[in-house]
Amino acid sequence: MNQRWTLNVRNFGPIQSADIDIHPFMMFVGPNNSGKSYLSTLIWGVLTQGNNNLIALSHFPNRAEICQSMGYEESDILDPKDAMAYQFIMKEGGTVVEPLNLTETGFEAPSFNQTLGDLAAETIKLHDLTDELERSRRKNR
């Protein structure tokens, strides 16, 4: 996987449009509610899933053929024995760093899944509230 790439973001949370050059070390700085957490979560998810795909490829006997069809080099495959991933969990009194569980398809990422679930629930609530607002407007016409 390339060390540097560009992530094109459109209409994602508070972010209307952004082209972000991804580097091995990055820092987001900005005002509250400007999208820093959205971007961090998005990038973490993309990188985690990409790494998970490269780990999953290691289990296929025809991995060279699969790699070619997906645009990977066989040398891109990650050996699960050489892979490790961690999550940072905020708990009362501080942050705890815990290793993620590794399966045949890659790392299970419960904190990411929780974040996605929270965002989905928030989005659904906002859509429901928007529908209610629209019904109320129509009723008052």
C-alpha positions in Angstrom: 0.0 0.0 0.0 1.4 3.4 -0.9 2.7 5.5 2.0 1.0 8.6 0.6 -2.3 9.0 -1.1 -5.1 11.5 -1.4 -8.5 11.1 0.2 -11.3 13.0 -1.6 -14.1 13.8 0.9 -17.5 15.2 -0.2 -20.5 15.9 2.0 -19.2 13.9 5.0 -20.5 15.2 8.3 -19.6 18.9 8.6 -17.1 18.6 5.7 -18.5 19.9 2.4 -15.4 19.2 0.3 -11.8 18.3 1.1 -8.9 16.7 -0.7 -6.5 15.4 2.0 -3.0 14.2 1.3 -2.5 11.2 3.6 0.9 10.7 5.1 2.4 8.3 7.6 2.2 11.0 10.3 -0.6 13.5 10.3 -2.3 16.0 12.7 -5.6 17.6 12.4 -6.0 21.1 13.9 -9.2 23.1 13.7 -12.2 24.6 15.6 -14.7 22.4 17.4 -17.2 20.6 15.1 -15.2 21.2 12.0 -14.8 17.5 11.1 -11.5 16.5 12.7 -13.0 13.4 14.4 -15.0 12.5 11.3 -11.8 12.6 9.2 -9.8 10.7 11.7 -12.4 8.0 12.0 -12.8 7.8 8.2 -9.0 7.5 7.6 -8.6 4.9 10.4 -11.5 2.9 8.9 -10.1 3.0 5.4 -6.6 2.0 6.5 -7.9 -0.7 8.8 -10.1 -2.2 6.1 -7.3 -2.0 3.6 -4.9 -3.8 6.0 -7.6 -6.4 6.8 -8.0 -7.1 3.1 -4.2 -7.6 2.7 -4.3 -10.0 5.7 -7.3 -11.9 4.3 -5.4 -12.4 1.0 -2.7 -14.3 2.8 -5.1 -17.2 3.4 -6.0 -17.9 -0.3 -4.0 -20.4 -2.3 -4.6 -18.4 -5.5 -3.6 -15.1 -3.9 -1.3 -14.1 -6.8 -4.3 -14.2 -9.1 -6.6 -12.4 -6.7 -3.9 -9.7 -6.0 -3.6 -9.1 -9.8 -7.3 -8.7 -10.2 -7.4 -6.1 -7.3 -4.4 -4.1 -8.3 -2.1 -5.4 -5.6 1.4 -6.9 -5.8 1.8 -10.2 -4.0 4.4 -8.4 -1.9 1.6 -6.2 -0.5 0.1 -9.1 1.4 0.4 -8.8 5.1 1.4 -12.0 7.0 -0.9 -12.2 10.0 2.0 -13.3 12.2 3.7 -10.0 11.5 0.6 -7.8 12.1 -0.6 -6.1 15.2 -3.2 -3.3 15.7 -4.4 -1.5 18.8 -7.3 0.7 19.8 -7.5 3.5 22.2 -10.4 3.4 24.6 -11.4 6.3 26.7 -12.3 5.1 30.2 -12.9 6.9 33.4 -9.5 8.1 34.6 -7.8 8.0 31.2 -7.2 6.2 28.0 -6.5 2.5 27.7 -4.6 1.0 24.8 -5.7 -2.5 23.9 -4.7 -4.9 21.2 -7.4 -5.7 18.6 -8.4 -9.4 18.1 -7.0 -10.8 14.8 -9.2 -13.2 12.7 -8.7 -14.8 9.3 -10.3 -11.7 7.8 -8.2 -9.2 9.7 -8.6 -7.2 12.9 -11.9 -6.8 14.7 -12.4 -3.2 15.5 -15.2 -2.8 18.0 -14.5 0.9 18.8 -14.7 1.7 15.1 -17.9 -0.3 14.7 -19.3 1.5 17.7 -18.4 4.9 16.1 -20.0 3.8 12.9 -23.1 2.7 14.7 -23.3 6.0 16.6 -23.0 8.0 13.4 -25.6 5.9 11.7 -28.0 6.3 14.7 -27.3 10.1 14.6 -28.0 10.3 10.9 -31.2 8.3 11.2 -32.4 10.6 14.0 -31.6 13.7 12.0 -33.5 12.3 9.0 -36.5 11.5 11.2 -36.4 15.0 12.7 -36.1 16.5 9.2 -39.2 14.5 8.1 -41.1 15.7 11.2 -40.1 19.3 10.5 -41.2 19.0 6.9 -44.6 17.4 7.9 -45.1 20.2 10.4 -44.4 22.8 7.7 -46.8 21.2 5.3 -49.5 21.0 8.0 -49.1 24.7 8.8 -49.4 25.9 5.2 
